[in-house]
């Protein structure tokens, strides 16, 4: 169950890309991912286009209708691209033309910007590499790793390709406990919680929580693979439509009683 289903996909998004800090590969998959969360009405990429390391972007910009914004590096050691992107973001915010932003960068310098945009009621989606510092990740409503989009693209191009252990993260007890406590937060008197609500709350608690990080396209198969939870499909009034509920399994206690 993708958390994208629980976001308003009819909103207008401003997509602002830090060209100095993001690889050009898989920009097509990145734009397809962004479309799940809204309509990207503004698409801009920032960088010094006189520099050779940005030449790989040029054809991709035409193919994906992304507007390049020239930003010269005025001072050595200072990132002028960050400043230009932040100023533009505030101009777009005050224009009232969008309901959300997608900030594409692995740079923690955009942490305050993400926080400010959310304070203004904007939905903020971050996209960056796994090296992205945690402060920027948690400042967003949702954060998506570029490596996951890369894996999806490779798998799509080769149906026989299986993800190797190095492609995905191994789910740890920390994430399992996060799922467990989230179910407890939402459960009814019998311990059952609607899986869609669980996915939404997981996203709020940990913006970079994504089933795809662990090699699963949806939340349901991820939950099944863990073995700590029960799943129940319930019929609805709509034909061929079922709702999935989840429950924590009771933890096993040691059957051997301690001798006094």
Long-range contacts (C-beta under 8 A, 24 or more apart in sequence): 1-195, 1-196, 1-199, 1-218, 1-219, 1-220, 1-244, 2-36, 2-199, 2-211, 2-217, 2-218, 2-219, 3-142, 3-199, 3-200, 3-202, 3-203, 3-210, 3-219, 4-36, 4-37, 5-196, 6-196, 6-199, 6-200, 6-203, 7-37, 7-38, 7-123, 7-142, 8-38, 8-99, 8-123, 9-36, 9-37, 9-38, 10-38, 10-39, 11-37, 11-38, 11-39, 11-98, 11-99, 11-100, 11-123, 12-38, 12-39, 12-41, 12-42, 12-97, 12-98, 12-99, 12-100, 13-37, 13-38, 13-39, 13-40, 13-41, 13-42, 13-98, 13-99, 13-100, 13-101, 13-102, 13-125, 14-40, 14-41, 14-42, 14-44, 14-89, 14-92, 14-97, 14-98, 14-100, 14-101, 14-102, 15-40, 15-42, 15-43, 15-44, 15-66, 15-101, 15-102, 15-104, 16-42, 16-44, 16-45, 16-46, 16-85, 16-88, 16-89, 16-92, 16-101, 16-102, 16-103, 16-104, 17-43, 17-44, 17-45, 17-46, 17-66, 17-104, 17-105, 18-45, 18-46, 18-47, 18-81, 18-82, 18-85, 18-103, 18-104, 18-105, 18-106, 18-107, 18-110, 19-45, 19-46, 19-47, 19-54, 19-57, 19-68, 19-81, 20-46, 20-47, 20-48, 20-54, 20-79, 20-81, 21-81, 21-105, 21-106, 21-107, 21-128, 22-104, 22-105, 22-106, 22-127, 22-128, 22-129, 22-146, 23-129, 23-146, 24-56, 24-57, 24-60, 25-150, 26-146, 26-149, 26-150, 26-153, 27-57, 27-60, 27-64, 27-66, 28-60, 28-63, 28-64, 28-153, 29-149, 29-150, 29-152, 29-153, 30-104, 30-127, 30-146, 30-149, 31-64, 33-127, 33-144, 33-149, 34-102, 34-125, 34-127, 37-100, 37-102, 37-123, 37-125, 37-142, 38-99, 38-100, 38-123, 40-102, 41-97, 41-98, 42-92, 42-97, 42-98, 43-67, 44-68, 44-69, 44-88, 45-69, 46-71, 46-81, 46-84, 46-85, 46-88, 47-71, 47-81, 48-72, 48-73, 48-80, 48-81, 79-107, 79-109, 82-107, 82-109, 82-110, 85-110, 85-113, 86-110, 86-113, 89-113, 89-117, 90-116, 93-117, 93-120, 93-122, 98-122, 99-123, 100-124, 100-125, 101-125, 102-126, 102-127, 103-127, 103-140, 104-128, 105-132, 105-136, 106-131, 106-132, 107-132, 107-136, 108-132, 108-133, 108-135, 108-136, 110-136, 110-139, 111-135, 111-136, 111-139, 112-139, 114-139, 114-140, 115-139, 126-207, 137-207, 137-208, 138-206, 138-207, 140-207, 141-203, 141-204, 141-207, 142-203, 142-207, 142-208, 143-207, 143-208, 144-208, 144-210, 145-208, 145-210, 145-213, 148-210, 148-212, 148-213, 151-212, 152-212, 163-215, 167-215, 168-213, 168-214, 168-215, 169-213, 169-214, 170-214, 171-214, 171-222, 171-226, 175-209, 175-214, 176-226, 176-228, 178-202, 178-205, 178-206, 178-209, 179-223, 179-226, 179-228, 179-229, 180-228, 180-229, 180-248, 183-229, 183-246, 183-247, 183-248, 184-248, 187-247, 187-248, 190-247, 191-247, 191-248, 192-232, 192-245, 192-246, 192-247, 193-245, 193-246, 193-247, 194-243, 194-244, 194-245, 195-219, 195-220, 195-223, 195-231, 195-243, 195-244, 195-245, 195-246, 196-243, 196-244, 198-246, 220-244
